[in-house]
Amino acid sequence: MRRFIAGVVAALLLPLLGVVVEQPAVAAPETAPTPRVKHVERSYGAGAVRLAPRQGLDIGFRARRGDEVMIEVRSRRDRFAPCSFTQTIADARGRRTARVDYSTSARIMRVRSTGRVELRFRGACGFDAGRDPHPVSVRLVKVRSREVARDDRTAVRGERPGYLDVAWVRVARDGRDTLTLRTSDGTVQRVQRSRVVVGDRVFRDSLVGSVSVEAGQRILLPLRGPQLRTGMRVGLVAPAKGYAESLRAREHRVELDGPALTLPAEPGREHVLVYAATAEDRPYVLPLGIPENAGDIDDPTWWPWRTYTGCADPDDPTLRRTIVASDPEGAGPEALQVRMRRTVRVPDLVVGGPPVTFSSVEPGTRFFAAIPVPAVGAVRLSATDVSTTGRWQTWVPPVFCPRDCMYPGLSAGPDALTADGYFFSAAPHELQLTFAPSASGSVTLQLTDIP
């Protein structure tokens, strides 16, 4: 015991006396050595090459000047695992390298000289590729491009191993175009996996059969990718045999609360409504003549038409644009009458304050009222003096905060004139009241505390 105590005291005093005590070295954790780079010769349409985790690959092949090529990389452990790698092409004109990150799945590169070409892969796949990289398969792919002229169509052969059929349009200097993939009988291609090409980037799997392009905007489906520039190529990978068509959108100048406009239902063609508006106007599209139980045009249940609202006009900042798209299959009515309307603001709806009346003789009017919320707590929304010609509904959007925030409720309508809710944040909220497209009338609302 005394020897143990003496040893502890000596260990504490020696550093203070300037004596260096050597400690036994601790072995660093071993890391798996990087496998040797694999070198193979391939031709277009050949099978994929299997690689160990972190293993590089050089693929040699014969190509013609102007060929577009890429490598397709996939995890052999989990097909949903992301991949990050560099892709280098080496031909008689030199080397070029492109990086593929987790937002894209491939990069298309053009061969600059006829003869032997080499594509090099360096990278890994996996959800934590730094610690647990997956074994991968890498395939040489030849890209077969099909340019589609505006208001025209072109045949596509469909995807097969080692080849990628891409139908693409160029972003025009003016106007807006929609590219749609169709089968031979004209129906939209229904695919389990589709890919969008923007420039030389092939974006990760996206379940889309059409894409809209316009200079200065981002692609709408999906809502990502770089801002589009005039002359940029945007395409879709065709998974099946058929054709691709490009339709230019029809532009219409309209006025808020002006007369109705008739939009013909041309499958796959969009309509652009251009109008003067401010942020306070909160413009919306009101469809006329649709069934009472079909909701409104912004409701996903009204599926033959869809809208994208509020984007600014690139040529005039005082104007705004709403995109209205008919169903690409041609379902729904042959034509649709619409009006651009502005949302009506009414006095603030104060908890414990006086009631506020929402009244309009025009069908389909939308209202909003600010709700000052000085403190969190339970509240009750009550509707009285209801006199309407159809359905109406209230909604209070959630106000987001760091924690403990959620939908406050307060959804009242003809089937429930009273709604209880809870404000989770002492921050300004707002209440929206919407009349169905064919409904008008008057509703009085009041907010009170719940003890």
Beta strands, then each sheet from edge to edge (+ up, - down):
strand 1: 38-41
strand 2: 49-51
strand 3: 57-63
strand 4: 68-75
strand 5: 83-91
strand 6: 94-100
strand 7: 104-107
strand 8: 109-110
strand 9: 115-125
strand 10: 136-147
strand 11: 152-156
strand 12: 163-170
strand 13: 177-183
strand 14: 196-198
strand 15: 201-203
strand 16: 210-213
strand 17: 233-237
strand 18: 242-248
strand 19: 250-253
strand 20: 261-264
strand 21: 270-276
strand 22: 284-288
strand 23: 305-312
strand 24: 319-326
strand 25: 335-341
strand 26: 344-345
strand 27: 356-360
strand 28: 366-371
strand 29: 377-388
strand 30: 392-395
strand 31: 418-423
strand 32: 429-435
strand 33: 441-449
sheet 1: 1+ 3+ 9- 5+ 6-
sheet 2: 2+ 10- 4+ 8-
sheet 3: 2+ 10- 12- 17+ 14- 15+ 7-
sheet 4: 11+ 18- 13+ 16-
sheet 5: 19+ 21+ 24- 23+
sheet 6: 20+ 25- 22+
sheet 7: 26+ 28+ 32- 30+
sheet 8: 27+ 33- 29+ 31-
end
